[in-house]
Amino acid sequence: MLSVLIETLNDEEGLARTLASLIGGAVEGVVRDVVVCDTGSTDQTHRVADHAGCHYVAGGIAAGIRQAKGDWLLLLEPGARLSDGWIDEVVAHTARATMPARFSRARGSRAPFLARVFSGNRALAEGLVISKRQATALAKSARSAEVIARGLATKRLDAEIWVAPPK
């Protein structure tokens, strides 16, 4: 049903935190597969992916989208963690909608107002649930998951995400 794609570059610790938050979705049968789309890591990212049973592909997000088995994709930054309740929200959204969706930031994950104003906005910070068909079309002209997520009209899910710390 849902393939999770995580684009990495030397993100072994962040990847482990993100994968831990996906366990419930795998147990429930919602997460069909996890694809780690690596862009040239020199740390142990590949070992973390391998030990967790993920598909590991070099070549970035386009290669990962081709490998994904699900009709819907969940794109996450390494280090992001999904809060309880995300499974039901994603299942309900994918059953009734065709447009992409993002998670709501967890209250403790929200930056102060001035920090938000003066920091760069990461389009993938709140994750992205998108149909594989739409992601495939966008990936033809995009070189990263961040570019795919930028500028999309999305629905806001009632599930929360703990945003990955900035690099």
SVG drawing of the C-alpha trace seen along z (x, -y; Angstrom):
<svg xmlns="http://www.w3.org/2000/svg" viewBox="-13 -37 46 44">
<polyline fill="none" stroke="black" stroke-width="0.4" points="0.0,0.0 2.6,-2.6 6.2,-2.9 8.4,-5.1 11.3,-6.9 14.1,-8.5 16.8,-10.4 20.1,-10.3 23.6,-11.7 25.7,-10.7 22.5,-10.3 23.1,-7.0 21.8,-8.4 18.8,-10.3 17.9,-7.3 17.8,-5.0 15.4,-7.4 13.1,-7.7 13.0,-4.0 12.1,-3.4 8.9,-5.6 7.8,-3.4 7.7,-0.1 4.0,-0.4 3.1,-1.0 5.1,2.1 3.4,4.2 -0.1,3.0 0.7,3.8 0.5,0.2 4.2,-0.2 4.8,2.1 8.5,1.3 11.1,-1.3 13.5,-2.6 16.7,-4.5 17.7,-6.7 21.3,-7.5 23.1,-10.3 26.7,-9.4 27.1,-8.7 30.5,-7.8 29.3,-6.8 27.4,-3.7 24.0,-4.7 24.0,-1.6 24.5,0.7 21.6,-0.9 19.3,-0.5 20.5,3.1 20.0,4.1 16.5,2.6 15.5,4.6 15.2,1.6 15.9,1.4 19.1,-0.6 19.5,-2.4 22.3,-4.7 21.3,-7.4 18.8,-9.5 15.1,-9.9 14.3,-9.0 15.9,-5.6 13.9,-5.1 10.6,-5.9 11.2,-3.3 12.0,-0.7 8.9,-1.6 6.2,1.1 3.3,-1.0 0.8,-3.1 1.4,-5.9 4.7,-7.2 5.7,-8.8 8.8,-10.9 10.6,-11.8 13.8,-13.5 16.2,-11.4 15.7,-12.3 12.0,-13.0 9.8,-11.0 6.1,-10.3 3.8,-10.6 1.2,-8.1 -1.9,-8.2 -0.1,-8.7 -1.2,-5.3 -4.9,-5.9 -4.6,-9.4 -2.5,-8.2 -4.8,-5.2 -7.8,-7.5 -6.2,-10.1 -5.0,-7.6 -8.4,-5.9 -10.3,-9.1 -7.9,-11.6 -5.7,-12.0 -3.8,-15.2 -0.5,-15.1 -0.6,-15.7 1.7,-16.9 1.8,-16.2 1.3,-18.9 4.4,-19.8 4.3,-18.4 3.9,-21.3 7.4,-20.7 8.9,-20.7 7.7,-24.1 10.4,-26.8 9.8,-30.2 8.4,-32.8 11.6,-34.7 13.5,-31.5 10.9,-30.5 11.1,-33.9 14.9,-33.9 15.6,-30.3 15.3,-28.5 12.1,-26.7 12.6,-23.0 9.7,-21.7 10.2,-18.2 10.3,-19.0 6.7,-18.0 7.0,-14.9 5.0,-14.3 2.3,-11.7 2.0,-11.6 0.8,-9.1 3.5,-7.2 2.1,-8.4 2.5,-12.0 5.9,-11.5 7.1,-9.7 6.0,-12.6 7.7,-15.2 10.9,-13.2 11.6,-13.5 12.6,-17.1 13.6,-17.0 17.0,-16.0 16.0,-15.6 13.1,-14.8 13.2,-18.4 12.6,-19.7 9.7,-17.3 8.0,-18.5 8.6,-22.2 5.6,-24.2 3.0,-21.5 -0.6,-22.2 -1.2,-19.8 -3.8,-18.8 -2.8,-19.0 -3.1,-15.7 -4.2,-15.6 -1.2,-13.5 2.0,-15.0 5.6,-14.8 8.7,-15.7 10.8,-17.6 14.4,-16.5 16.9,-18.9 18.5,-21.1 21.9,-19.9"/>
</svg>
